[in-house]
Each structure stands twice: as C-alpha cells, then as structure tokens.
Amino acid sequence: MGWDMKMRHTAAWAGFTVAALVAASGCGTESAKTAVKAADHAGTALAALARASDRTEELGSAEVRMTTDTGTSGPIAMAGTYSWGHGYAFDVQMDTKAANMQMVNHSPKTHVLFVDGVYYYDVDTFRSGPYQGKDWIKVDGSAVFGKKGAQALTGDNGSPSASMKGLKYARDVDDLGTQTVNGKRATHYHAVIDPDRMGKLKDAYGEGSALGAATGGTSVVMDVWVGSDGLPVRLKERLGTMTVSMDFDKFGKAATVKAPPAARTADLTDVLTKQRQG
C-alpha cells in the first residue's frame, strides 16, 4: 500500500476512533451553573443523582474501565485515567484489534492520550515518507467534529464528570433498586436526556460530524449505579446506535496528562479534515 493511500486509510480509522473515544468519555453538557436544578424536577431519584453529580465534580479524576460499541462493529475496550479537575484529559490503553488499528500498531494495546483538545495515538515508527521516524499520530478534535463541535467538547464537557452533570437535565428518572456491582452495593437509576437538554454537546452531533453519524443524534438513555459514598460505580449510556459502558475503579485528585514531544508526532489533522469534507 502506498504512503498516501496508507495515510487516507489511517485517517479513516483515526476519525472513527476519535468519535468512539469522545463518546466513551461521556455525553457531556454545559457547566453545572446552567444545569437544571433538581428542585425543578420532583422526586428523590433525581435529587440523589444531583448529589452524585456534585460529588463527582468535586473530585478531579477517576480510573475507568470502558467499552464502546458503535453498533456497526465490535466493542472497543479501553482503560486508564480520566481527569477533569484542571480541564479534560485522559491517558488510556485501547484494544488495538478492536479499534482496527493493526495497520499502524502491532502492539495488542494502543496508548491514547487526550490533551488540550487533541488526540494522540502511540503507533509503530514510520519507516518512510514525510513522517519517517515519528511514532505518535496527532489528530485535533476539529478534524472529526468541526470547529464548533470541537469547541463544545472543551473544558470538561467530554469527561465522566460531565456525564454525571448531564443527569441534571434528565427526565423520566426511575429508581430501580439496590444491586451489587463490582462488589459494591449500589442504587440503580435509569434516566433519559433529550437532545434539547444536551447543552453545547449538540454541536458535536451536527451535520458532517462522525459522532453524529454514528449515534443518530437521538436522546441519550442513561443507567447509573451510585454507591453508598455518593459516587458512581457504573455508568451506561446509549446514544442512538452507540452504547458506552464505564466502570469506575477509583476516584482521586486531578491527574496530569502530558502530550508526547512534538518531534515524535505525525499530525494527520489536515488529512482527516480533507477526507471528512470530501
């Protein structure tokens, strides 16, 4: 396969993978200051979710095991640290084969970083072409979601904390009782968030967006299991054809995630942008 063809192929999976990663990172909403107050919705279930949302936001990071299924291919598993205390960032290991990245990475796991709105993938070293010697691929979020959509995902709007804040916009919240999840007793809540309550994240579902195409831009159906400490133990989201499941292993203070050295990165943002526009 020629270098140019390989880059176009690489850009295709990069776009898909970015969309899967951002969906896996949470449905997201506008800041909690603009969230609908729990008092506007009757019921102790929503009040409990509001408390869980505030408790999650107070902490800065979490160790998360996650699975994303777009509905058109097999599930993609990833695990690592998600941080939102000082802006949204993550440092995860993703299943290479499930993400269809074998062409550029022969390791069974792919190291993926998200820093300042940019996605980085640790791949095999390029042996030829203009990126010879580089071993990271860089993709700006705007290449997949457009400028407006990428701006909607700034701050912590893609983080697990944002998913919890999104529950403040929910309707039809039901308390499904207590269950044991990951060895912990947790209360299971079921909720629906309509598109008109998604806040700025609606921009990421816009026309031409990879995420919008994958999910259909419909309502978000959420199930969350909240432990006795008021923190989520498990969160499951269904966005159109896409399903995202998150298990929270540990919460902590904000974590520092650093981008790889610029000299080692191959920037495919323009390649992917042109492919998406074409």
Helices and strands as residue ranges (DSSP letters): H 3-24, G 32-34, G 38-40, H 44-58, E 61-69, E 76-83, E 89-95, E 109-115, E 118-122, E 136-140, H 142-152, H 160-166, G 167-169, E 171-181, E 184-193, G 195-197, G 199-205, H 210-215, E 220-227, E 232-239, E 242-252, G 262-264, E 265-267, H 269-277
